[in-house]
């Protein structure tokens, strides 16, 4: 039988998406891709800003968004698309479906379904709840094009 004071177990608090994004940016890794968000083809995109960062090595990334309107997830959701071809190929990779629940800056982890290497652009579309397999791209809420390294 053990007597006396027992060590208190430590509980680690998971890092927030903002903290994980900051770690990724600070890593200085060679395959880190960053692009700035610009408006799409819908009125909801007029005030979008922020950036997207992606690591080929870690296969993780984060979107930092400001000005993207709160969505009613029972009617529509945002969906991220990742383009590896500079010509915006017809079948980009799905980067996940997400909601914006509050005004102001939000940081969303990218949920890429397939391995992604050297992305050239990212697009956010407005889709039905649950997202789609192939977007018709009629409602683009944001576009971020990766600038070539100098």
C-alpha positions in Angstrom: 0.0 0.0 0.0 1.3 3.4 -1.0 1.1 6.2 1.5 1.9 9.8 1.4 1.3 12.4 -1.2 0.8 11.1 -4.7 2.0 13.0 -7.8 -0.7 14.9 -9.6 -1.2 13.7 -13.1 -0.6 16.4 -15.7 -3.2 17.1 -18.3 -1.9 18.7 -21.5 -4.2 21.2 -23.1 -4.3 20.6 -26.8 -2.9 23.5 -28.8 -5.3 25.7 -30.6 -5.3 25.9 -34.4 -3.8 29.4 -34.0 -0.9 28.0 -32.0 -0.4 25.1 -34.4 -0.3 27.5 -37.3 2.3 29.7 -35.5 4.4 26.6 -34.9 4.2 25.6 -38.6 5.2 29.1 -39.7 8.1 29.2 -37.2 9.4 25.8 -38.4 11.2 27.3 -41.3 10.8 24.2 -43.4 11.7 24.3 -47.0 8.4 22.9 -48.3 6.2 25.5 -46.6 3.8 27.2 -49.0 2.0 30.4 -48.1 -0.6 32.4 -50.1 -2.8 35.4 -49.5 -6.6 35.2 -49.8 -8.3 37.4 -52.4 -11.9 37.7 -53.3 -13.9 35.2 -55.3 -16.9 35.7 -57.6 -19.6 36.2 -55.0 -20.6 39.3 -52.9 -19.8 37.4 -49.7 -16.1 37.5 -50.7 -15.7 41.3 -51.0 -14.0 41.6 -47.6 -12.1 38.4 -47.4 -8.4 38.5 -46.3 -5.9 36.4 -44.5 -3.7 33.6 -45.7 -3.2 29.9 -46.1 -0.1 27.9 -45.1 0.6 24.4 -46.2 3.5 21.9 -45.4 4.2 19.2 -48.0 6.5 17.5 -45.5 3.9 17.3 -42.7 0.8 17.2 -45.0 -0.9 19.8 -42.7 -2.0 23.4 -43.2 -4.1 26.1 -41.8 -6.4 28.9 -43.3 -6.5 32.2 -41.5 -9.6 34.1 -42.6 -11.1 37.5 -42.0 -14.2 38.9 -43.6 -15.8 35.6 -44.5 -19.4 35.8 -43.5 -20.9 33.4 -40.9 -22.7 30.6 -42.7 -26.0 28.8 -41.8 -24.7 25.2 -41.8 -28.2 23.8 -42.3 -28.2 25.6 -45.7 -24.6 25.8 -46.9 -21.0 25.1 -45.9 -17.7 26.3 -47.1 -15.4 23.8 -48.8 -11.7 24.2 -49.5 -10.1 23.0 -52.8 -6.4 22.5 -53.4 -5.0 22.9 -56.9 -1.6 21.4 -57.8 -1.8 22.5 -61.4 -1.4 26.3 -62.0 -4.2 26.0 -64.6 -6.7 25.2 -61.9 -7.4 21.6 -63.0 -11.0 20.4 -63.2 -10.7 18.0 -60.3 -8.8 19.7 -57.4 -8.2 17.9 -54.1 -10.8 18.3 -51.4 -9.4 20.2 -48.4 -12.4 19.8 -46.2 -15.7 21.3 -45.4 -16.0 24.0 -42.7 -18.2 26.6 -41.1 -17.6 30.1 -39.9 -19.4 30.6 -36.6 -18.2 34.0 -35.6 -17.3 37.4 -37.0 -13.6 38.4 -37.1 -10.6 36.2 -37.6 -10.9 32.4 -37.7 -8.2 29.8 -38.2 -9.3 26.6 -39.8 -7.2 23.4 -40.1 -7.0 22.0 -43.6 -8.5 18.5 -43.8 -6.9 17.2 -47.1 -8.3 13.9 -48.1 -5.4 13.0 -50.4 -1.6 13.6 -50.3 -0.9 17.1 -51.6 2.4 18.3 -53.0 3.4 21.7 -54.2 0.0 23.3 -54.3 -0.4 26.2 -56.7 -3.7 27.6 -55.5 -6.5 27.2 -53.0 -10.2 28.1 -53.4 -13.1 28.3 -51.0 -16.5 27.5 -52.5 -19.9 27.7 -51.0 -21.6 24.3 -51.2 -24.6 22.3 -49.9 -24.2 20.9 -46.3 -21.6 18.2 -46.2 -19.8 19.5 -49.3 -19.6 18.0 -52.8 -17.3 15.6 -54.6 -16.9 18.0 -57.6 -17.7 21.7 -57.3 -19.2 23.6 -60.2 -17.3 26.6 -58.9 -20.2 29.0 -59.4 -19.9 30.3 -55.9 -16.2 31.0 -55.0 -15.8 32.8 -51.7 -12.0 33.1 -51.8 -9.0 32.4 -54.0 -5.4 32.2 -52.8 -2.7 31.8 -55.5 0.8 30.7 -54.5 3.4 33.1 -55.9 6.5 31.5 -57.4 9.6 31.6 -55.2 12.1 34.2 -56.3 
